[in-house]
Amino acid sequence: MVPEAEISPKYTQLLATAEDLFMRFGVKRVTVEEICRTANVSKMTFYKYIANKNDLVMKIMEKLMDEGQGAFDRIMASDIPFSDKMDQFIQMKMDYGNRISMDFYKDFIGYSPEVREIVMSRSRDSQKIMLEAFAEAQQKGEIRADLDLRFMAFILGKLIEIGDDPALQQLFPETGELTRQWLNFFMFGLIGQKAGNE
């Protein structure tokens, strides 16, 4: 990561431009030259902050995952009922899913073994934090006491794996809809549907 003291508007612009182009067109189709041209930044400036395209993908991945974890932490720290926290969590995930194209998702997760491993490692860490929040909610009686969180952890891990299956991606080419189906399936068993959502 670039030290905070060295972050400049040009570096921020490069990351924002690359993220926008990657989200719309996927990672593989976007070149460093296109990012620099769109950001109105020279290649010399690009390489001052970023080693190469792989490094750029890693920086954007870390940024996206940090943003997602931060949003989850803020939701879980809020003083509202657990069911409302889950509503906000689902909306957050839906908003994220609607931002990205399937091309971006496939390119991103398959860009390199190093990127894939970090994504999977961060996903496992996020899963652990989520299950700790569920365990706390279960102790407070906010979710079903009869749910075994070990089973939930296993199913959550499998759902993450299944999301990479090309057959599933073909059924749901829009990441927003795939996210909605995934969340509905997972959350329905957790807190059930509210009246009016049936």
N, C-alpha and C positions, 0 to 999 in steps of 0.2 A: 504494500500500500504506500501511496505517496504520503509523506508526513504532512499533518494538517497545516503546519506553518508554510509549506511549499505549495499548497493548493492555490491555483490561480483561476481567474475567470475563464481563461482559455482551456485549462484542463477540465474544468466543469462543463464547458461547452462541448468539448470533445466527447466526454462520457455521455452527455445528454443526447448529442447527435447520433452517436453510435447506437445507443439504446433504442432511440426512435427508429433508425433505419433497420436495425436487427429485428425489432418487434414487427415491422411491416413486411420485410422482405426475407427474413431468415438471416442466419449468420454467414453462410457460405457465399451467397450472392453479393454481399456487400464488401467492397474493397477498402483498404486503408486510404487510397486516393479519393474515393467517393466520400468517405467520412471527412477527410480534411477539406475537400472542396465545399461540402455542404456546411461544415462548421466555420468555413472561412479562416482556416488555420493552416499554416505551412506544415509540410511533412517533418521539417526539422523540429518544429515545436511538438508535433505528435511524438517523435522519438525521444524528446527530452523527458517526457513523462511516462511513456509507454514503450516497453521493449519491442513488442510485436503484436500481431493480431491475437495470438493465443493469450498473451498477457492482458490485452483489452477485454477479451471474453471473460477471463477470470475476474477482472475488476468489476465488470458489470454484473456477473453472477454474484459476487460477494455483496455488492450494493443492493441487488434485488432481494437476496436472502436476508440481509440485515434489515431492510425495510419491512419485509414480511414478519420477521421475528419481533421487531419493535412494535408493529401494529398489534400482533397477538398479545404481547406483554401488556400493552396499554389496555386492551380489551379486558384481559383477565384481572388486571389491577383495579378496574373500575368498580364502583360501589353500586352494582345493579344485580338483579337476579341472574342466576346461571343461565336460564333459558334465553334471557335477553343477550347475554354474552355470546351464546351460540348463534343467535340471529345475526349479531354484528360480525362474528367470525365468518359465517356463511356469506354474508354480503361482501366482506373483505376479499374472500377467496373468489367470489363471483366477479368482482371488479377486476381482480388480477387476471382471472381467466379470460375476461373480455378484452383485456389490453393486448394480449399476445396472440400471434398467429400460430397455427400448427406447424408451419415451416420453421418459425423461430424455436418452438419447443423441441422439435425433432433435431434441428441443427445444434441447438444449445446442449441438449443432453448427450448427443452423440459426437460433439465437436472433437473431443480427444479423451483418451482414457483418464488423463489427469483431471479434466473438468468433470467428467462423469463421476469419478470417485469422490471428488469434493462435494458435488451436488448430493450424492447418496449419503455421504458422511453427515452433511449438514441436515439432510432430511431425517436421518436417524436421531440426531441431536434434538431437532424440533419435535419429533414424535415423542421422545422421552419427556420433554418439557410439557407437552400437551397431556400426556398420560398422568404426570404429576398433578396437573391442574384438575384432571378428571377425578383422581383419587381424593383430592381435597374436597371437591364438590360432592363426591360420594359420601365422604365422612360427615358432611353437613346435611345429608339427605336431599341434595338438589338433583341427583340423578339416581337411577334405579340401584338399589342395594344388591340385587341379585346378579348384576353384571360382573363377570370376572375380568378384571382389567388386563390380565395376562392374555386372555382370548382377544380382547380389543386390540392389544399391542400387536399380536400376530396378524389379525385381519387388516389392521392399518398398514402394516408392512407389506402385505400381499397386495392391497389396493394400490400402493405406490408402485410396486412392480408391474401390476396389470396395466397401469397407465402408460407404460412403455410399449405395450403390445400393439404392433401395426394393425392387427385385425380390429382392435377396439378403436384405434385412431381413425380407421376407415369408416367405422360405424358413426363416429362423432368427429367429423373433420374440424368443427369449431371448438376451440378449447373451452370457451365459456359454457357451452352446453355439456361437454364432457365433465367439467368441474361441477356443474349443477347436479348432474346425475350421480357423480361420486359422492358429493356431500349429502344429497338426499338419502342415498343408500346408507351411508355411515351414520348420519345423525338421527335418522328415524328410529334406529334401534337404541339410541342413546336416551333421547328425551321424548320420543313420540311426536305426533303432529298436534299442533294446536287446533282448537276449535276454529272452524272457518277455513282451514288449510286442507281439509280432507277432500 
